[in-house]
Amino acid sequence: MAINLQKGQRQAINAPKFTIGLGWDANSSSTGSSFDLDASIFILGENKKILSDHHFVFYNNLLSPDGSVEHTGDNLTGDGGGDDEQIKIDLSKIDGQATEICVVVTIHEADSRRQNFGQVRNSYVRVFDSTTNEVLLKYELEEDFSIETAVEFGRIYKRNDEWKFEAVGAGMKGGLQDYLNKYN
């Protein structure tokens, strides 16, 4: 049975291979433009910095150099039920220098489209076993991010040779560039 996390809660991930599913619904197009939300993964080392440019996994770089993180592709609309984007993780392949995997969702062209996460609802991140499809944990973002254009949904981090998930739910106003600046 899945564990539902609240912001700040942590839970061990006891599966070497799992998938991160991300979902959201855009409010009716109050801006006149469609919404395109994008999931990005930052693979970080001890210094909280990205290991290399290739360890930034997103719609234009679908696979990490070691093959441990694979983005399954960009969903341009978020229409329909279920996960809008998925990231496959195989911790048995991850670079030995990696200590953290940050899961960030941004709104593509948010400034020019005048969009923010206040116009997005039903946002969640879930982690499920890639073999059995059993949902291990889920975190639903319940906050109203009325000015943020990027949100760190969660992070997977290594502590004492054990990988854990933390429900983060922290937003930034500067979109993806804020996270690129933070982790480079």
Disulfide bonds with the S-S distance in Angstrom:
none
